[in-house]
């Protein structure tokens, strides 16, 4: 979206002509909208005063740019304990550094803050030597890959679950590189790479087929005392965008950016006499959830020749806002769906209003960063690592046994496969394929007493299952009779939501999660039905 057209054109001309450019009157998310319009090529380094503001900037640019061209460069998190958050930091920092080193054409944005820029990194040759590029059709031996990964600090495990790990199962090699938030699955035919895919480490399902995989270790993102400045890898034609420069003007890294073209998004106090590119940006009005005031403001703005846009990621929020405005007989603005900005504003020069749904509803704006590592809480392959040999497990077909660990078995073609070993009474053993993990669960007892180990081939387990099935059938019959009576009776049908209900819901500070939204819709549907409602909502309170 183009705003402040004349000032934006002037800014673009000055950037191409002068080593330093100064702006004034440019505030809020308008900064990133102007930046995305002005910069159409090259590497753009955007420096903000702290991590939080850098994350909001990156999130804005995600929606204002096309393609995967925005990279967040965090600090290494040397004091952060190992966790999903720590893994995400490693992937984000490594991806950004690798992208800076490999950049030669097009456009990318590196969003960061002073702490991240002042951490030393390995020199260019060390980073290059740690990079392993794999392409479909390449000839490469398993032995070389294992040796290379071990030298670069990768950990060999049974199943990868976080960056810095690899696993080998026959002709398949799984590698969780720090260059991607998803691990790679590389299939071989002999020594030839047959296919490369990314997959979900929780479900083992394929996400995407890739022509190549860049394998990078975590050493690239780790802070080192004998490293070099990160500015040694930036190209000479980098454009540095400085926001709130006065807050970090005394930091050590500032002396290193003097060789690059610099754009000050707000003119430093000591440079006020410099010629400035002037903008006329004002903040979005505060409505305090007064929708009559909002409706009147939008109507007045449109009648006075302004274009009014409302940004919102969630369709339900924008539909709710549209309904409220219609009930207040107000003009309907343009809705920018699926995209959001952090701070709404008014461009007085071009008469453009860019409002945000979270500010209208006075809600906390939660941003979703790219290249984050998430681990599901479901029982998956990775959870086998938490099982100890000797733990009691239950197999759907054979009953209670003792977990014997993961072992390798070979098929008739000599290919190795991982299987789960379960020991039963009289030392009978069952080997379960990892493809049948859904049949295994951890044994749980209310009283904590050790269970009775079942014997393979005996009728004990089947008798227990039959008895349980019989009891379940009895319960099911009772439930069927109960629900038949419920369906035959008639209750009270509530009316559909009005704009007052929508205003109330919109006043809540936090947005619903997808599960909360689905539960709300289901409950409302039940309440509007004449049949008596019978629904249980289960949740948890997180601190």
Secondary structure, DSSP 8 states (H G I E B T S, - for coil): ---SHHHHHHHHHHHTT-SEEEEES--TTHHHHHHHHH--SEEEEEEESSHHHHHHHHHHHHHHSSSS-EEE-----TTS-SSHHHHHHHHHHHHHHHHHHH--SSEEEEEEEHHHHTS-B--HHHHHHT-EEEETT-B--HHHHHHHHHHTT-EE-SS--STTEEEEETTEEEEE-TT-SSEEEEEEETTEEEEEEEE-TTT--EEEE-SEEEE--GGGTS--TT-B-GGGGS-TT-EEEESSGGGTTTSGGGGGGTTSEEEESS--GGGTTS-EEE--EEE----TT-HHHHHHHHHHHHHTT-EEEEEES-HHHHHHHHHHHHHTT----EEEETB--SS-EEETTTTEEEEEHHHHTT-------SS------S--GGGGGG--TT-EEEETTTEEEEEEEEEEEE-TTS-EEEEEEEE-GGG-EEEEEGGGGGGEEE---SS--------TT-SHHHHHHHHHHHHHHHHHHHHHHHHHHHHHS---------HHHHHHHHTSSS---HHHHHHHHHHHHHHTSSS------------
